[in-house]
Amino acid sequence: MFYPLYVWKDANSAYGATFPDLPGVHTAADTQGDLQQAAQEAVETMYEDEDSIPVASAIEQWTGDAQYAGGFWMLVDIDLAKVRTKPVRLNISLPASLLRDIDVFAKSRHLSRSSFLAQAAMKAMAE
């Protein structure tokens, strides 16, 4: 999911960055190229074992905001599959043959059934 990231740089410092949609998530990197990875790691750390992560807003919501003046905006792709929010147990029904195929496929990729279903759902929603 693409999140707006506000970036600034003072003289003789690293790039600082913050997510308006994710209060409290801040990061820094020596180069602009390192901001994507630093942003991913910051989100993973902040939301580890939380119930959920807020959805991203449109970058246009923030571009005119006076508190974000003097820097620039980036859209960073946060891999939500890597954000370890608290799992929730659920009960679903699937045809037995489909469940068997899911289990074979997941096992061949060293995934649990739950991991595979979560990744498949996120991929479908991203399209």
N, C-alpha and C positions, 0 to 999 in steps of 0.2 A: 504494500500500500504506500502510495506517495504522500509524504508529509511535508508541509512547508517548513523550511529551516532558515532562521534569520542568522546571518553571519556578519561579523565585524572583525576588524583588525586594527589595533593601535600600532604605532611605530615601535619597532623592536620587540614585537610580541607575536605569539601564535595567533591563529584564527580562533576566535571564540564563536560559539553557536548555541542557539536555544530553539526549542520547539514551542511556539505559541499554543498548540493544541495539547501539549504534554507538559503541564506545569511542573517545574522542578527538574526537568531534564535539560542539562547543559553539557556541553562538550567542548573540546579544543583540539586543534591539530596544527602541525607545523606547516602543512601545505593544503591547498584547496583539494587536491587529489585524495588526501587522507581523511577528509571530512565524512565521506560516506561510511567508511568503516568505523570511525569514531562515533558517529551518530547511531549506528546499529548497536554498538556495544553499550552506549549510554542508555538506550531504550531497553535493551535486554536486562541491564543491571537494575534500572529503576522499577520495571514492572515484573520482576521475578516474583512468583508466587502471589501476584495480585489476582483479583477476580476477573478483571478485564482491562483492556487498554482503550482509551478514547479513539474515536474514528477521526480521520483527517478531514480538515476543512479545505475549502478552496483558498488558494494563496491570495486571491483578490480580497478576501475578508481582512487581511492583515496589512496589505501594502500601503494603505493610507494612514495607518495607525502611527501617531506621533512617537510612541515609545520605541518604535522600530525605525528610527531615522539614522542616517549616517552609515549604514551597512548595505548589504545586498541580500537577496533571497535566492534560495536553491530549493528544488524539490528533491528529496532524498527518498529512495525506495527502501522502506523498512520491511524486512522479511519477517512477517508476523509468526511464521512457523518456528522461528528461533526464539521468540519471546515466550518464556515459560510461565504462562499464567496458570493459576490454580485450576487443575482439571475438575470437571464436573461429570459425575456418573450419570448416564442416561440409559434408557431402555428403548431400543428400536427394533422393528421387525423387518427382516429381509428374506427373500426367497433363499432356501437352503443352498441351492446351486450357486447363487450369486455370492453368498457368504463364503462358500468353499473356494470360489475363484478369487475373491478378495484375499483370503488367507494365504493362498498359494502365491499370489502376486506380491503381497506384502512381505512374506517370508523370503522370497527370492531377492528382495531389495533390503533385507535385514531391518525391516520395519515391523512394528507392532500393528495389529489391526487398527487400533485407535489412531496411531500416527498416520497411517496410510489414509484413513477416512478424513482426518483433519486436513492433510495436505491436498487431497482431492477436492474437498469442499472449498478450500481457499483458492485453489487454481480455478475452479468453476466460477467463483464469485468475482475473480479478477478479470475475467473475460468480458 
